[in-house]
Amino acid sequence: MSGKMSALNRLKEAIFKLKKSRDGLTNQIISNELGYKTPAYLSDILGGSKPINDFFLNKLVVEYSINKEWILEGKGEMFIKNAKNDTKDPGASYSKDNKTTASNSPGIPVFDVPVKFGIDGNIPTSYIGMPQFKDCDFAILASGDSMSPKVRNGDYIVCKATSVDEIIMGEAYLILTHKGTEVIKYVYPHETKDDHILLVSHDQTVPPTELPRSAIHKIYKVKGVVKTY
C-alpha cells in the first residue's frame, strides 16, 4: 500500500506515528530537534511549500530513525530497526540518545555555525549519511553571497581535508589562514608569484584576491553542496 503513496504522504504518515510515540511532540519541536532555526520548517514541508530534500531526510534518519528509503520509495519498514532494543516501534523505543542510521554509522558531522566561526570547539548538531560523502570530514553552514549560486548563503558545504600541495586549480576550497580568516573560493595559480594563489569568487563582480601559500593554516576541498531550500 505504501508503494502507491507519494513521498509526501509517506512522510506525513511517519510524522503522525512519531508524534503518537511522544506526548507533546509538535512540528515546531521536531523542526527544532532537527536543527532548523525556522519553527515552521517541518510544517512548510508537510504543506508542500518546501521540497523534501536529502539533507532533511538524513536528519530524520539520524534523529528519529525514520527510514529514508521508505519515505522516498516505500521500500522496507517505516522506522529503522533499533540496534539497542530490537524494535521498529518508536512508541516503545524512542530516545534522543538512541540515534542510528541504516548502516548504524552516524556519517559525517554537521556544524550549524557559519564558516567564519569555524568548527573547533563546536559540537555537531547532526550527521549526514550520504554515501557520496563517506570520505569527507564534515559539513558546515556557508555564509555570504560571493560564491552564489554555486554556494548560497545558508547552504551547507561538505568538506574533505587536503594539503596545499594537493590543490587542484579551478576547484572550490574552504581555506583557513593562520590569522583566523576563513573563505570559500575557487583557487587558481598566481600569474607571477609561484608562492601565492588567487582566490576567485563565483560572483565575477568580486575581484580576485591573492594569498601566500605560507598563510594557509588548513585547507579543505569542497566535495559537495547541500541545498537547504
C-alpha positions as CSV (number, residue, x, y, z in Angstrom):
1,M,0.0,0.0,0.0
2,S,2.8,2.4,0.9
3,G,4.4,1.9,-2.5
4,K,1.4,3.6,-4.1
5,M,1.5,6.6,-1.8
6,S,3.5,9.7,-2.6
7,A,6.7,10.5,-0.7
8,L,5.0,13.5,0.9
9,N,2.1,11.3,2.1
10,R,4.5,8.7,3.5
11,L,6.4,11.4,5.3
12,K,3.1,12.7,6.8
13,E,2.3,9.1,8.0
14,A,5.7,8.7,9.6
15,I,5.5,12.1,11.4
16,F,2.0,11.2,12.6
17,K,3.2,7.9,14.1
18,L,6.2,9.7,15.6
19,K,4.0,12.2,17.3
20,K,1.9,9.4,18.8
21,S,5.0,7.9,20.3
22,R,5.8,11.1,22.4
23,D,3.4,13.2,24.3
24,G,3.5,16.9,23.3
25,L,5.6,16.4,20.2
26,T,4.8,19.1,17.6
27,N,6.0,20.1,14.2
28,Q,7.8,23.0,15.9
29,I,9.6,20.8,18.3
30,I,10.6,18.4,15.6
31,S,11.9,21.3,13.5
32,N,14.0,22.4,16.5
33,E,15.3,18.9,17.2
34,L,16.3,18.6,13.6
35,G,18.4,21.7,14.0
36,Y,16.3,24.1,12.0
37,K,16.1,27.7,13.2
38,T,12.7,28.2,11.5
39,P,10.0,26.8,13.7
40,A,7.7,26.2,10.8
41,Y,10.2,24.3,8.7
42,L,8.6,20.9,9.0
43,S,5.1,22.4,8.6
44,D,6.3,24.0,5.4
45,I,7.5,20.6,4.1
46,L,4.3,18.8,5.1
47,G,2.3,21.6,3.5
48,G,4.2,21.3,0.2
49,S,5.7,24.8,0.2
50,K,9.2,23.4,0.8
51,P,10.6,20.4,-1.1
52,I,11.6,17.1,0.6
53,N,15.4,17.3,0.3
54,D,18.2,14.8,1.1
55,F,19.6,16.9,3.9
56,F,16.2,16.9,5.6
57,L,15.7,13.2,5.1
58,N,19.2,12.4,6.5
59,K,18.4,14.4,9.6
60,L,15.2,12.3,10.1
61,V,17.3,9.2,9.9
62,V,19.8,10.3,12.5
63,E,17.3,12.0,14.9
64,Y,14.3,9.7,14.7
65,S,15.4,6.5,12.8
66,I,12.8,7.2,10.1
67,N,13.7,5.1,7.0
68,K,14.7,7.4,4.2
69,E,14.2,4.6,1.6
70,W,10.7,4.0,2.9
71,I,9.8,7.7,2.6
72,L,11.2,8.0,-1.0
73,E,10.2,4.7,-2.5
74,G,8.0,2.8,0.0
75,K,10.6,0.1,0.5
76,G,11.3,-1.6,3.8
77,E,9.9,-0.5,7.2
78,M,8.8,3.0,8.2
79,F,11.3,3.0,11.0
80,I,14.8,1.5,11.0
81,K,15.3,-1.3,13.4
82,N,16.7,-0.1,16.7
83,A,20.0,-1.8,17.3
84,K,19.7,-1.4,21.1
85,N,16.3,-2.9,21.8
86,D,15.5,-4.7,18.6
87,T,12.2,-2.9,17.8
88,K,10.9,-0.9,14.9
89,D,8.1,0.8,17.0
90,P,9.1,4.3,18.0
91,G,6.3,4.3,20.6
92,A,8.3,1.7,22.6
93,S,11.8,2.8,21.8
94,Y,12.2,6.5,21.1
95,S,15.1,8.1,22.8
96,K,17.1,11.3,21.9
97,D,20.2,9.4,22.8
98,N,19.4,6.4,20.7
99,K,20.3,7.6,17.2
100,T,21.3,5.4,14.3
101,T,21.4,5.2,10.6
102,A,20.7,2.3,8.2
103,S,24.3,1.3,8.4
104,N,24.5,2.0,12.2
105,S,27.0,4.8,11.5
106,P,26.3,8.4,12.1
107,G,28.1,9.7,9.0
108,I,30.0,13.0,8.8
109,P,29.3,15.7,11.4
110,V,27.3,18.8,10.5
111,F,28.0,22.1,12.1
112,D,25.2,24.7,12.2
113,V,27.6,27.6,12.5
114,P,28.8,29.9,9.7
115,V,32.1,29.0,8.1
116,K,33.7,32.2,9.6
117,F,33.2,30.8,13.1
118,G,35.0,27.5,12.3
119,I,34.4,24.0,13.8
120,D,37.0,23.9,16.5
121,G,35.2,23.6,19.9
122,N,31.8,23.3,18.3
123,I,29.6,20.3,18.8
124,P,27.9,18.7,15.7
125,T,24.2,19.3,15.5
126,S,23.5,16.3,13.3
127,Y,25.2,13.9,10.8
128,I,25.0,13.3,7.1
129,G,24.9,9.7,6.0
130,M,25.0,10.2,2.2
131,P,27.3,7.5,0.5
132,Q,28.8,10.1,-1.9
133,F,30.2,12.0,1.1
134,K,31.5,9.0,3.1
135,D,35.2,10.0,2.6
136,C,34.5,13.6,3.8
137,D,35.3,15.1,7.1
138,F,32.4,17.5,7.9
139,A,29.7,19.7,6.6
140,I,29.3,23.4,7.7
141,L,27.0,26.3,7.1
142,A,28.1,28.7,4.5
143,S,27.5,32.4,4.8
144,G,27.8,35.3,2.2
145,D,26.9,35.5,-1.4
146,S,30.2,35.8,-3.2
147,M,30.0,32.1,-4.3
148,S,26.3,32.2,-5.3
149,P,24.6,30.5,-7.0
150,K,27.0,27.5,-6.5
151,V,27.1,28.1,-2.8
152,R,24.3,30.3,-1.4
153,N,24.1,31.8,2.0
154,G,22.6,29.2,4.3
155,D,23.7,26.2,2.2
156,Y,26.0,23.5,3.7
157,I,29.3,22.7,2.2
158,V,30.7,19.2,2.5
159,C,34.5,19.3,3.1
160,K,37.5,16.9,2.9
161,A,40.8,17.8,4.4
162,T,43.7,18.2,1.9
163,S,47.0,20.0,1.7
164,V,48.4,23.0,-0.2
165,D,50.5,20.6,-2.4
166,E,47.3,18.7,-3.4
167,I,45.3,21.7,-4.6
168,I,43.5,21.1,-7.9
169,M,43.4,24.5,-9.6
170,G,40.0,25.8,-10.6
171,E,38.2,23.8,-7.8
172,A,36.4,25.2,-4.8
173,Y,38.1,25.1,-1.3
174,L,37.4,26.2,2.2
175,I,40.6,27.9,3.4
176,L,41.6,28.8,6.9
177,T,44.6,31.2,7.4
178,H,47.0,31.5,10.3
179,K,45.3,34.8,11.1
180,G,41.9,33.2,11.5
181,T,40.3,34.2,8.2
182,E,38.1,31.6,6.6
183,V,36.9,31.8,3.0
184,I,35.2,29.6,0.4
185,K,36.7,30.3,-3.0
186,Y,37.9,28.9,-6.3
187,V,41.7,28.5,-6.2
188,Y,43.8,29.5,-9.2
189,P,47.6,29.9,-9.7
190,H,49.0,33.3,-9.4
191,E,50.3,34.7,-12.7
192,T,53.6,35.9,-11.5
193,K,54.2,34.6,-7.9
194,D,54.7,30.9,-7.6
195,D,54.4,31.1,-3.8
196,H,50.9,32.7,-4.0
197,I,47.5,31.6,-5.1
198,L,44.5,33.5,-6.4
199,L,41.1,33.3,-4.6
200,V,38.3,33.8,-7.0
201,S,34.6,34.2,-6.3
202,H,31.8,32.7,-8.3
203,D,30.4,36.2,-8.5
204,Q,32.5,37.8,-11.1
205,T,31.9,41.3,-9.8
206,V,34.0,40.4,-6.8
207,P,37.7,41.0,-7.6
208,P,40.1,38.1,-7.0
209,T,42.5,38.3,-4.0
210,E,46.0,36.9,-3.7
211,L,47.1,34.8,-0.8
212,P,50.6,33.5,0.1
213,R,50.7,29.7,0.3
214,S,52.5,30.1,3.6
215,A,49.5,31.9,5.1
216,I,47.3,28.8,4.8
217,H,46.7,27.0,8.1
218,K,44.2,24.4,6.9
219,I,42.6,23.7,3.6
220,Y,39.5,21.6,2.7
221,K,38.2,20.6,-0.7
222,V,34.5,21.4,-1.2
223,K,33.2,18.0,-2.3
224,G,29.6,18.9,-2.4
225,V,26.9,21.4,-1.5
226,V,23.7,20.5,0.3
227,K,21.0,23.0,-0.6
228,T,18.6,24.0,2.2
229,Y,15.9,25.5,0.0
